[in-house]
């Protein structure tokens, strides 16, 4: 039962207190066992030493002998001490060990009293031994020790008093006297032991209470620590999320070239500007923070009113868009497109206005260039339409001139006039072909060209194009001048480069065209990714103009790049030249020095075969018609003059001709004449195209052949889809001889053409 000084414990705590008490008790038992074991060893040796000192020597004759008490101290002390010492070493803390040590300690006291001859001083060893035994804090050990003392004193006091009291005889009360002193000490020691045990229990209770309190505190600390850890983890995750969000925002804001901005609700103070502001505006963000009016001053005066209107909408909590121009410190004007959005807090109060500003200068410039390109495309289409009509007219002129030449004497003036008409028409046809090339309406027909002849033929045209202020010179040096290319495209490149040279020589100068043979080796190709090593034919165009700067040269072949003033160029010319050269596996390079002129070199892959003789635009005036026939031909042509000419030529050749001005009329004729051998039709006609007409007639007359004709060859290919493999085609302008030959070829083909 706990005393008043002990804390009140729960059932579980009382069990823990008893456990602590027993653990402390066992520790005291083991510690006292070791102490008494050491004491008994010491007493053994001390007893033997005392016996030698106290006991006199016995003399027998000439020899001195050790007193028997010495042997008793040695042997009896060893017998008495051996068992307790062994148990203390083997079973420390056990009950039998405590009582055995108590018995052994009392027997050692008896032995000490005996070997001293019962000296009264040695009796105090008993009291000292009891005091040592009280270290166990077990009163039962004192009882065992006291019984041993009582038994020893009564037995030896009655039988051998001199070994206990040092006298020959002793009364019985003497034993009771000694027993009384032992009992007195036992009572005192037992009371002390009880008090000590109570103190041990109080200590155990307090330790248990302390442990319980510590457990509760630790549990509370652990719970709070877990809560704090959870709170810290939540806060850490929130901070990491915030940092990650801030990092993404910073990376986004610092990476994009646009300007992300944030202003106060009244849009009068800049709260944030991304680094893009410094790149676009050319001013520091700090200057906009410190002096917001400086930002407004950068706006072109004509655009400030629209900017004010936009920000007024933002101040009212409305989203807005605006486009305005700014002036950078160096004077460059940039076009800006901005969007703004209001930002509210949870209470619905306007906190700020955020937005994004984009530099749209490049887009505006591109739009302007596209408009210019659209204008150029419109002009090209107009030129193509005029050239188409010209081709139709020239076909009639050439044909009639040839017919006249066949019907008059060669020596007469009529023949000479017909000849001149034919030659003039031929030159007009060449000019028309060039016009179609400029308008990109010509049919792209790669063929083996003699570039020496191409450059020579271009000389006259360039002289007329550039005027008298430009001295055009030609140097023909190519030994292998043959290349696979489209003649119209090559002429287009030469004209474009010549016009660029003219712009570089506003006061006149010299333009030199040169051909040559060159081999581009692996070393040269390794420095240019667009070059394949091999043999090339080179055309060099050199001028004596102002030259090209190092800054401009890397951008020369970029689409829409131009150094000309607004409205004076589209920036497509050199890009077109580059594309043409690449299309045929070639390469174009440029070399320039300021003040000394520029040289463009066109490299076209050299081919081994020499070109075939190019077909003349006009056949010789009086050439005999090559082929004749008797088949029935349906001729469909919307131009009256050309339809009449073709009909006359075909009838003279022996063919039966049925003429129609359009597809509908041709359909009616085909219903009456089912044995039509050939359909000769224009491609582009009103009401019905030539391809549509051919599709309808071929379904009803599968054996009928088809020969298409048009001046819009590229248009026919890309938009009408007629020039499939195997389709016969006659390009305008054509001569009677060419018409007769193509007609016979179409009729003699193995099977009807699928259109």
Secondary structure, 3 states (H helix, E strand, C coil): CCCCCCCCCCHHHHHHHHHHHHHHHHHHHHHHHHHHHHHHHHHHHHHHHHHHHHCCCEEECCEEECCHHHHHHHHHHHHHHHHHHHHHHHCCCCHHHHHHHHHHHHHHHHHHHHHCCCCHHHHHHHHHHHHHHHHHCCHHHHHHHHHHHHHHHHHHHHHCHHHCCCCCCCCHHHHHHHHHHHHHHHHHHHHHHHHHHHHHHHHHHHHHHHHHHHHHHHHHHHHHHHHHHHHHHHHHHHHHHHHHHHHHHHHHHHHCCCEEEEEECCCCCEEEECCHHHHHHCCCHHHHHHCHHHHHHCECHHHHHHHHHHHHHHHCCCCEEEEEEEECCCCCEEEEEEEEEEEECCCCCEEEEEEEEEECHHHHHHHHHHHHHHHHHHHHHHHHHHHHHHHHHHHHHHHHHHHHHHHCCCCCHHHHHHHHHHHHHHHHHHHHHHHHHHCCCCCCCCEEEEHHHHHHHHHHHHHHHHCCCEEEEEEECCCCCEEEECHHHHHHHHHHHHHHHHHHCCCCEEEEEEEEEEEECHHHHHCCCCCCCEEEEEEEEEECCCCCCHHHHCCCCCCCCCCCCCCCCCCCHHHHHHHHHHHCCCEEEEEEECCCEEEEEEEEEECCCCCCCCCCCCCCCCCCCCCCCCCEEEEECCCHHHHHHHHHHHHHCCCEEEEECCHHHHHHHHHHCCCCCEEEEECCCCCCCHHHHHHHHHHHCCCCEEEEEECCHHHHHHHHCCCCCCCEEEECCCCHHHHHHHHHHHHCCCCCCCC
